[in-house]
Each structure stands twice: as structure tokens, then as C-alpha cells.
Amino acid sequence: MGIPTLIKTLTASGDSSLSFVDGTADVTLDSTYDEYMFVYTGVNPATDNVHFQFQVSTDGGSSYGVSMTTTFFDAWHNEGDTGAGMSYETSKDLANGTGYQTLNADVGNDADFGCVGILHLFNPSSTTYVKHFYNRATSTTYSNYAHDDSCAGYVNTTSAVDAINFKFSSGNFDGVIQLYGIS
């Protein structure tokens, strides 16, 4: 892995979403770096049992809904040591779909719940290739489980991706998301 350079930090405080848009407020999602890394920490939803998600834009954030093909895996362990497992979650995949991709599933809204993770996006400014990504994340769910979520896939466009939006499947949230360029 290369050296990460912090580009921008956004903080949500009861916000419905956070967006990084190339060229606005010191945000760079261009050919400066081949890899961009979004680190999200202390993300806590106002609504219980929701999914933390992302989607991208090719029109400067005017619309989000670019087609993606993805896969999602989930490992879990109950706080009371009464259940554990791992599964491939087909309901959280996108098959050339334009919806938001889940990064963390079933997140709880108690004060000691929430989610953290790192999303890597490769070559978003390419106008030749699709854009690959992967995410590794952990969360505490509404049902008192610790989750280790992994998803990966590609944004199915050869247009430049110039914006990314993060939100929960419902409600507002608090948290910090940092954008890094990897050289």
C-alpha cells in the first residue's frame, strides 16, 4: 500500500448524507491518485436496524445511481456468546443495479453501537475502464451482534466518477468520513 494523503474530512451531525464532490470544497477525485480511500469512524444512525451505504455520480453529484455489480459477505458473533457464523448475503448484492451498496448491515442506534470501515475506490477518473472498489467494515447491530462486513465490486461505467454519497438506508446519522489519496 502506498502513502495516504488526507484530502478532506467531513463530519455528520444529524445529517441525512455526506457527499464528496470533485472540485468542490478542496475535494479531489481525479487522476491525481490511482486509489482513493474513505475512512469512516464513529458512524451512528438515529434509526435502529439500518444499513450504511454508498453510491457514486458521474455528473458532479446531480444524481446518484450509477450501475454497480457487487458481492457482500458477513461474519458475526453474538455479545452473549450464543451465536456466531458467516454468510454470503445475496440480498445485499447489486447485479448491475443502480441502488445504494450496503457497506455495514443492520446497524444499531444505541449510544455504544455504530460502524466503522474503509472503502477503497480505484481510478475513479478513468474514462476507459470500470471502477473497482472494496470495503472492510465492522459494526454493532441492533440485535447485539458484532459484525465483520466485506463487500467488493465495480462501478459499471467508463465515465469518470466525480462524486460519492454516503448515507443510511433510513434516517440521519452522526460520524466522520475522511477522504485520502493513495500514492
C-alpha beads as a LAMMPS data file, in Angstrom:
LAMMPS data file: protein, C-alpha beads

183 atoms
182 bonds

1 atom types
1 bond types

-500.0 500.0 xlo xhi
-500.0 500.0 ylo yhi
-500.0 500.0 zlo zhi

Masses

1 110.0

Atoms # bond

1 1 1 0.000 0.000 0.000
2 1 1 1.191 3.491 -0.803
3 1 1 1.305 6.532 1.422
4 1 1 -2.118 8.011 2.298
5 1 1 -2.548 11.776 1.967
6 1 1 -5.537 13.313 3.748
7 1 1 -7.626 15.316 1.292
8 1 1 -10.809 16.167 3.194
9 1 1 -12.677 15.376 6.424
10 1 1 -16.470 15.619 6.588
11 1 1 -18.414 15.379 9.849
12 1 1 -22.081 14.433 10.060
13 1 1 -24.147 15.710 12.964
14 1 1 -27.729 14.674 12.411
15 1 1 -27.222 14.732 8.631
16 1 1 -29.100 12.558 6.135
17 1 1 -25.992 12.060 3.963
18 1 1 -22.442 13.210 3.259
19 1 1 -21.050 13.746 -0.248
20 1 1 -17.554 14.186 -1.627
21 1 1 -17.752 16.014 -4.977
22 1 1 -14.658 16.543 -7.137
23 1 1 -13.596 20.162 -7.353
24 1 1 -15.775 21.431 -4.506
25 1 1 -14.503 22.396 -1.052
26 1 1 -10.975 21.097 -1.679
27 1 1 -12.183 17.619 -2.713
28 1 1 -10.120 15.790 -5.329
29 1 1 -11.483 12.692 -7.094
30 1 1 -9.432 12.994 -10.249
31 1 1 -6.310 11.460 -11.773
32 1 1 -4.083 12.861 -9.002
33 1 1 -4.224 9.431 -7.338
34 1 1 -4.893 5.936 -8.707
35 1 1 -6.548 4.914 -5.436
36 1 1 -8.823 6.807 -3.067
37 1 1 -9.609 5.653 0.448
38 1 1 -12.646 6.693 2.501
39 1 1 -12.218 6.043 6.238
40 1 1 -15.428 6.294 8.242
41 1 1 -15.406 6.276 12.047
42 1 1 -17.868 6.789 14.870
43 1 1 -20.801 6.473 12.472
44 1 1 -24.013 6.120 14.473
45 1 1 -27.520 6.163 12.988
46 1 1 -30.554 7.871 14.517
47 1 1 -32.711 4.963 13.312
48 1 1 -32.294 1.389 14.574
49 1 1 -31.596 -1.578 12.248
50 1 1 -30.405 0.297 9.150
51 1 1 -27.672 -0.205 6.536
52 1 1 -24.782 2.216 5.929
53 1 1 -24.455 2.608 2.151
54 1 1 -22.790 4.441 -0.721
55 1 1 -23.449 5.353 -4.343
56 1 1 -21.475 7.345 -6.926
57 1 1 -22.165 10.013 -9.527
58 1 1 -20.753 10.870 -12.944
59 1 1 -22.434 14.281 -13.142
60 1 1 -20.927 16.189 -10.227
61 1 1 -23.407 14.879 -7.677
62 1 1 -26.559 15.975 -9.503
63 1 1 -27.729 12.375 -9.405
64 1 1 -26.565 9.162 -7.742
65 1 1 -27.493 5.864 -9.322
66 1 1 -24.618 4.522 -11.397
67 1 1 -24.856 0.814 -12.159
68 1 1 -22.747 -1.463 -9.920
69 1 1 -22.082 -5.187 -9.679
70 1 1 -21.143 -6.241 -6.144
71 1 1 -20.796 -9.023 -3.593
72 1 1 -21.319 -8.904 0.191
73 1 1 -20.100 -11.231 2.973
74 1 1 -20.900 -11.033 6.673
75 1 1 -19.336 -12.709 9.720
76 1 1 -20.990 -12.222 13.107
77 1 1 -20.779 -13.107 16.781
78 1 1 -23.395 -12.511 19.482
79 1 1 -22.489 -10.409 22.534
80 1 1 -23.830 -13.180 24.823
81 1 1 -21.737 -15.849 23.025
82 1 1 -24.915 -17.651 21.937
83 1 1 -24.433 -17.451 18.188
84 1 1 -21.822 -16.941 15.504
85 1 1 -21.465 -17.547 11.813
86 1 1 -20.564 -16.330 8.373
87 1 1 -22.597 -15.995 5.202
88 1 1 -22.737 -14.686 1.689
89 1 1 -25.591 -12.136 1.684
90 1 1 -27.212 -12.166 -1.755
91 1 1 -29.848 -9.643 -0.639
92 1 1 -27.091 -7.033 -0.223
93 1 1 -25.550 -7.593 -3.669
94 1 1 -26.179 -5.431 -6.692
95 1 1 -26.401 -7.249 -10.020
96 1 1 -25.788 -4.343 -12.377
97 1 1 -28.118 -2.411 -10.068
98 1 1 -28.383 1.330 -9.556
99 1 1 -29.316 1.322 -5.869
100 1 1 -27.044 2.167 -2.959
101 1 1 -24.492 -0.505 -1.995
102 1 1 -24.545 -1.646 1.633
103 1 1 -21.245 -1.272 3.487
104 1 1 -22.479 -2.142 7.019
105 1 1 -25.691 -4.106 7.628
106 1 1 -28.295 -3.933 10.405
107 1 1 -26.528 -1.194 12.392
108 1 1 -27.997 -0.379 15.797
109 1 1 -28.594 3.116 17.111
110 1 1 -27.739 2.679 20.816
111 1 1 -25.044 5.040 22.101
112 1 1 -22.499 2.187 22.184
113 1 1 -23.427 0.902 18.691
114 1 1 -22.390 2.123 15.257
115 1 1 -19.996 1.276 12.467
116 1 1 -16.509 1.913 11.112
117 1 1 -14.824 0.922 7.886
118 1 1 -12.539 1.654 4.975
119 1 1 -13.742 1.887 1.365
120 1 1 -11.103 1.783 -1.394
121 1 1 -12.022 3.135 -4.849
122 1 1 -9.639 2.679 -7.779
123 1 1 -9.105 5.003 -10.761
124 1 1 -12.365 6.950 -10.475
125 1 1 -11.309 9.418 -13.193
126 1 1 -10.685 6.729 -15.829
127 1 1 -12.736 7.147 -18.990
128 1 1 -11.535 3.786 -20.326
129 1 1 -12.257 1.241 -17.572
130 1 1 -14.880 0.404 -14.963
131 1 1 -14.010 1.412 -11.379
132 1 1 -13.265 -1.333 -8.854
133 1 1 -13.765 -0.995 -5.113
134 1 1 -13.677 -2.974 -1.896
135 1 1 -14.789 -2.259 1.663
136 1 1 -13.905 -3.804 5.010
137 1 1 -16.036 -2.784 7.975
138 1 1 -17.236 -3.648 11.456
139 1 1 -20.406 -2.711 13.279
140 1 1 -22.614 -3.468 16.233
141 1 1 -26.110 -4.447 15.194
142 1 1 -29.496 -3.701 16.698
143 1 1 -29.627 -7.326 17.946
144 1 1 -26.344 -7.152 19.925
145 1 1 -24.094 -8.827 17.373
146 1 1 -20.625 -7.748 16.316
147 1 1 -20.437 -7.862 12.514
148 1 1 -17.439 -8.029 10.192
149 1 1 -18.759 -6.974 6.775
150 1 1 -16.901 -7.186 3.468
151 1 1 -18.086 -6.084 0.070
152 1 1 -16.418 -5.584 -3.273
153 1 1 -17.314 -4.999 -6.860
154 1 1 -17.149 -2.498 -9.655
155 1 1 -18.929 0.626 -10.803
156 1 1 -20.085 -0.320 -14.285
157 1 1 -19.259 2.852 -16.204
158 1 1 -16.389 4.132 -18.306
159 1 1 -17.391 7.710 -17.445
160 1 1 -15.347 9.439 -14.760
161 1 1 -16.764 9.075 -11.246
162 1 1 -16.647 12.568 -9.756
163 1 1 -18.779 12.299 -6.614
164 1 1 -19.632 9.780 -3.892
165 1 1 -22.504 9.879 -1.406
166 1 1 -22.762 8.070 1.952
167 1 1 -26.000 7.582 3.875
168 1 1 -28.050 5.122 5.912
169 1 1 -30.970 3.254 4.368
170 1 1 -33.210 5.379 6.603
171 1 1 -32.794 8.367 8.914
172 1 1 -29.984 10.715 9.880
173 1 1 -26.576 9.966 11.393
174 1 1 -23.508 11.276 13.187
175 1 1 -19.944 10.372 12.253
176 1 1 -16.743 11.273 10.453
177 1 1 -15.670 10.326 6.930
178 1 1 -12.165 11.127 5.717
179 1 1 -11.002 11.055 2.104
180 1 1 -7.392 10.050 1.399
181 1 1 -5.440 9.782 -1.837
182 1 1 -3.008 6.860 -2.006
183 1 1 0.260 7.494 -3.831

Bonds

1 1 1 2
2 1 2 3
3 1 3 4
4 1 4 5
5 1 5 6
6 1 6 7
7 1 7 8
8 1 8 9
9 1 9 10
10 1 10 11
11 1 11 12
12 1 12 13
13 1 13 14
14 1 14 15
15 1 15 16
16 1 16 17
17 1 17 18
18 1 18 19
19 1 19 20
20 1 20 21
21 1 21 22
22 1 22 23
23 1 23 24
24 1 24 25
25 1 25 26
26 1 26 27
27 1 27 28
28 1 28 29
29 1 29 30
30 1 30 31
31 1 31 32
32 1 32 33
33 1 33 34
34 1 34 35
35 1 35 36
36 1 36 37
37 1 37 38
38 1 38 39
39 1 39 40
40 1 40 41
41 1 41 42
42 1 42 43
43 1 43 44
44 1 44 45
45 1 45 46
46 1 46 47
47 1 47 48
48 1 48 49
49 1 49 50
50 1 50 51
51 1 51 52
52 1 52 53
53 1 53 54
54 1 54 55
55 1 55 56
56 1 56 57
57 1 57 58
58 1 58 59
59 1 59 60
60 1 60 61
61 1 61 62
62 1 62 63
63 1 63 64
64 1 64 65
65 1 65 66
66 1 66 67
67 1 67 68
68 1 68 69
69 1 69 70
70 1 70 71
71 1 71 72
72 1 72 73
73 1 73 74
74 1 74 75
75 1 75 76
76 1 76 77
77 1 77 78
78 1 78 79
79 1 79 80
80 1 80 81
81 1 81 82
82 1 82 83
83 1 83 84
84 1 84 85
85 1 85 86
86 1 86 87
87 1 87 88
88 1 88 89
89 1 89 90
90 1 90 91
91 1 91 92
92 1 92 93
93 1 93 94
94 1 94 95
95 1 95 96
96 1 96 97
97 1 97 98
98 1 98 99
99 1 99 100
100 1 100 101
101 1 101 102
102 1 102 103
103 1 103 104
104 1 104 105
105 1 105 106
106 1 106 107
107 1 107 108
108 1 108 109
109 1 109 110
110 1 110 111
111 1 111 112
112 1 112 113
113 1 113 114
114 1 114 115
115 1 115 116
116 1 116 117
117 1 117 118
118 1 118 119
119 1 119 120
120 1 120 121
121 1 121 122
122 1 122 123
123 1 123 124
124 1 124 125
125 1 125 126
126 1 126 127
127 1 127 128
128 1 128 129
129 1 129 130
130 1 130 131
131 1 131 132
132 1 132 133
133 1 133 134
134 1 134 135
135 1 135 136
136 1 136 137
137 1 137 138
138 1 138 139
139 1 139 140
140 1 140 141
141 1 141 142
142 1 142 143
143 1 143 144
144 1 144 145
145 1 145 146
146 1 146 147
147 1 147 148
148 1 148 149
149 1 149 150
150 1 150 151
151 1 151 152
152 1 152 153
153 1 153 154
154 1 154 155
155 1 155 156
156 1 156 157
157 1 157 158
158 1 158 159
159 1 159 160
160 1 160 161
161 1 161 162
162 1 162 163
163 1 163 164
164 1 164 165
165 1 165 166
166 1 166 167
167 1 167 168
168 1 168 169
169 1 169 170
170 1 170 171
171 1 171 172
172 1 172 173
173 1 173 174
174 1 174 175
175 1 175 176
176 1 176 177
177 1 177 178
178 1 178 179
179 1 179 180
180 1 180 181
181 1 181 182
182 1 182 183
